[in-house]
Amino acid sequence: MSTSPSPAPSTVGRVRAGQLWQDMAPDMVARERILRVTDVNETHAECVVERDKQGTAGRKTRPLALKRFATSAFRLIEDVVDDADQPLYARFLAAMTAVQGTSPSPMEYATAALRVHQEVIAEAAKAQA
């Protein structure tokens, strides 16, 4: 039986600086080891441990082969937002974090995001008029 990571069911696109990945190795899942990509070249990504229950947060990892990110060895937790999309992303994020309650439902988050989407459409229509 092979112990190498299997291809992920779907690809996530290219690995970019700023992304947050969870290390899915069996011993790392329990540790909740989360890596932030700090730099990418043609073949490897430089990462720093952002969270780890075993206390290695803040440490730099050895360079990781980009092809490993397209396998089940890692799971994308947070993608980066392009500079042009930052203002819109901030509006969506503000609306969703403003949802009140001890355990908001997915529908409440979706409603907050939909409200922002409708505002953006109305603003665009007004600007075109």
C-alpha positions in Angstrom: 0.0 0.0 0.0 1.3 3.4 -1.0 2.0 6.0 1.8 2.4 8.9 -0.6 -0.4 11.5 -0.6 -3.1 10.9 -3.1 -4.2 13.5 -5.6 -6.7 15.9 -4.2 -10.2 15.5 -5.7 -10.1 19.0 -7.1 -7.2 21.3 -7.7 -7.0 24.7 -6.0 -5.1 26.6 -8.6 -1.7 28.0 -8.1 0.0 28.3 -4.8 0.4 32.0 -3.9 2.1 33.9 -1.1 -0.4 34.7 1.7 -2.4 31.5 1.4 -3.1 29.5 4.6 -2.8 25.7 4.3 -3.5 22.9 6.8 -0.9 20.1 6.9 -3.0 16.9 6.5 -0.4 14.4 7.6 -2.1 12.1 10.2 0.2 13.3 13.0 -0.1 17.0 12.0 -3.9 17.0 11.8 -4.2 16.3 15.5 -1.7 19.1 16.1 -3.8 21.5 14.0 -0.6 22.5 12.1 -1.4 25.4 9.8 1.2 26.9 7.4 1.2 30.4 5.8 2.9 30.6 2.4 5.5 33.5 2.5 7.2 33.1 -0.9 6.9 31.0 -4.0 9.3 30.2 -6.8 9.0 27.9 -9.8 9.2 24.6 -7.8 8.9 25.3 -4.1 7.0 27.3 -1.5 8.5 28.9 1.6 6.2 28.6 4.6 6.0 29.7 8.2 4.0 27.7 10.9 1.1 30.0 11.8 -0.5 27.6 14.3 0.6 24.3 15.9 -0.6 22.9 19.2 2.9 21.5 19.8 4.4 25.0 19.9 6.2 25.4 16.7 4.3 28.5 15.6 6.5 31.2 14.1 9.1 28.8 12.8 10.0 28.5 9.1 9.5 25.2 7.4 11.9 23.6 4.9 10.9 24.6 1.3 7.9 22.5 0.3 7.5 21.2 -3.3 4.6 22.9 -5.1 3.3 19.6 -6.4 2.5 18.5 -2.9 -0.1 21.2 -2.5 -2.2 19.5 -5.3 -2.3 16.3 -3.2 -4.2 15.3 -0.1 -1.1 16.3 1.9 -2.4 19.8 2.3 -5.8 21.5 2.4 -6.3 25.1 1.5 -7.8 27.0 4.4 -7.7 30.6 3.2 -6.8 32.0 -0.2 -5.4 35.4 -0.8 -7.5 38.2 -2.1 -6.1 40.2 -5.0 -5.4 43.8 -4.4 -8.2 44.9 -6.8 -10.7 42.9 -4.8 -9.6 44.1 -1.3 -12.3 46.8 -0.9 -15.1 44.4 -1.9 -13.7 41.6 0.2 -13.6 44.0 3.2 -17.2 44.8 2.7 -18.3 41.2 2.6 -16.1 40.3 5.6 -17.5 43.2 7.7 -21.1 42.2 6.9 -20.5 38.6 7.8 -18.6 39.4 11.0 -21.4 41.7 12.0 -23.8 38.8 12.2 -24.9 38.6 15.8 -25.5 35.6 18.1 -23.6 32.9 19.8 -23.7 30.5 16.9 -24.9 32.2 13.7 -26.3 29.9 11.0 -24.9 29.6 7.5 -28.1 31.2 6.2 -27.5 34.3 8.4 -24.0 34.6 6.9 -25.3 34.1 3.4 -28.0 36.8 4.0 -25.4 39.3 5.1 -23.3 38.6 2.0 -26.3 38.8 -0.2 -27.2 42.2 1.3 -23.7 43.5 0.3 -24.0 41.9 -3.1 -27.3 43.8 -3.7 -25.8 47.0 -2.5 -22.8 46.6 -4.9 -25.2 46.0 -7.8 -27.3 49.0 -6.9 -24.2 51.2 -6.6 -23.0 50.0 -10.0 -26.4 50.7 -11.6 -26.4 54.2 -10.1 -22.9 54.9 -11.4 -23.9 53.9 -14.9 -27.0 56.2 -14.9 
